[in-house]
Amino acid sequence: MSLWKKSGKSGRSMEEGTADNRPHIAQVAPRAAISGGEIAIHGQGFMPNGNVRPAVRFGDVLGNVLISSPNRLVVRVPEGMVSGNLTVDTGSAVSEPASVTVGAVIAENLHPVANPVADAEGNLYTTFSGSRGQKVAVSVYKIGRDHISRPFLNDLMNPTGLAIGRDGMLYISSRAEGTIYQVSPEGQRSVYAEGMGVATGIAFDREDNLYVGDRTGTIFKIDLARQIFVFATLEPSMAAYHLAFSANGDLYVTGPTTSSFDRVFRINPAGEVSAFYRGLGRPQGLAFDAQGNLYVAASLGGRRGIVRLTPQAQPELFVSGHGMVGLAFTLHRSMIVAAGSALFELDLGIEGTLLLK
């Protein structure tokens, strides 16, 4: 999604856009980021004074200009920004503002390694996963609509994948134990299935079968009777499998390898594997919106963030930022991004498939 603006009431072209000596912003891409993410600004008249770099401001806060030319700037989003208007200041004139969305930190001191999840009441769940074999005091946190993080689950070894079932229960994979746990809204935990290898990503299909990615190369299917089947086989992942179902019932899977040109796999209900898209660096968590677009935490062309893939597999860097491992959509149409040790919320107005379940 790109942001386009025209100069003047007559909709002048870019060649005419700087007649008043003001820099002109034609496109901002991507139009969303978290602090530290990089945004490209395309337009004209950015360097009228030779090699003097312009100032780029997010509201009143200066961004760090990394690349500058008369028609293109690349700027890093400053720390502490939550949203606002972007302007280009050449020292003699200031552009019209362009709207950008910057994620606000809603939780910190975490260790997510996959998607957070949202329940029907709008609560978020995320993990402090820890290194392999590490036991931490609080394994899973619950974050309310008030953005207060509260301990939800203790002493679960290496919680990794999260999913909310139609029954309202939270399902959690432990990659250290190869176990899937079922947790009530009150935090009561029981074993749902065992023997899942290095269990990572999990997802439910429309019939409430649970699918589990074993990073050594297997996608398991657990039916309602808790019988376990091998659903599909993929190459091993260096980190984890991440799973998400499309509206038509296909399972999409990422699993970063040592390649910088990894694939998003599509597995049909018969378990047949195909490549949906190839060309992402270290793809991890993924989620669908209501229009069938797939969002993946990955690098595209060396730029890290959230990549949007259309149903025709056309890629676009949609949110810019480093350290992203997963995402989720909320009931109020915002995007939650897990990056580093924090969760960020971006008000993007996107309806996720959570609303379709």
MODA-V209019 format. One line per field, one symbol per residue. ss: DSSP state (a for helix, b for strand, c for the rest). phi: phi as a letter, one per 20 degrees, with the letter a starting at -180 (. if undefined). burial: # if it has 16 or more other C-alpha atoms within 10 Angstrom, else .. Layout:
BEGIN
ss = ???
phi = ???
burial = ???
END
This chain:
BEGIN
ss = ccbbccbccccbcccccccccccbbbbbbccbbccccbbbbbbbccccccccccbbbbccbbcbbbbbcccbbbbbccccccbbbbbbbccccbcccbbbbbcbbbbcccbcccccbbcccccbbbbbcccccccccbbbbbbcccccbbbbbbccccbbbbbbcccccbbbbbccccbbbbbcccccbbbbbcccccbbbbbbcccccbbbbbcccbbbbbcccccbbbbbbccccccccbbbbcccccbbbbcccccccbbbbbbcccccbbbbbbbbbccccbbbbccccbbbbbbbccbbbbbbbcccccbbbbbbcccbbbbbbcccccbbbbbccbbbbbcccccbaaaac
phi = .dddcdemfemffffefdfemefceebcbfebadgnfddeddrbmfcfdmefffedddmddfeefeccbgdbcccefffnfdrpddcddendbcfffdfcddfefdbcldbfcbffcdefenfdcbddfmfgneddfdecdddefemeecgdbdldflfcecbdeffneedcedffdmddddcfgenedbfebcmemefcfcaeefemfddceefepcdeddefemfdceebccffdfcaeccbeefeneedcdbgdffeceddeccfgeneebeebcpdelfcfbbdefenfddcfadcmnderdeddfgemeebfdceremfcabbddfemddddebmdcddddedmdeefgfef
burial = ....###......#..##...###########################....######...####..###########..####.#####..###############..##########...########....##.#######....#..##..##########...###############.....#...#..##########...##############.....#..####.##.#########..########..#########....#..##.###########..#########..#######.....########.########.################.#####...
END
